């Protein structure tokens, strides 16, 4: 059991590294765009394009709230994608069992094999 657990460590480290890197890049872009929006709104207020500071803060708040919602949506989309792929493999296995029971033999093209994961 411990050797099986140790064999998964390199893949887990790679996934954790990529996940952490992408999360950091996401937060960096989120901060950059929000700061740029606040800077542009301030410049626009001082140049007379925007009439009141309240408009500036309202627009900045809306952009912060909406970009935060999009940043929080990422992990759920990844989970849905993984669930879809897993369900497709399970459905393919179930369908191969129906084919095997009807014909009396198993079709090699329908077996659960990572090489057939082209969905």
Order of alpha helices (4+ residues) and beta strands (2+ residues): alpha-alpha-alpha
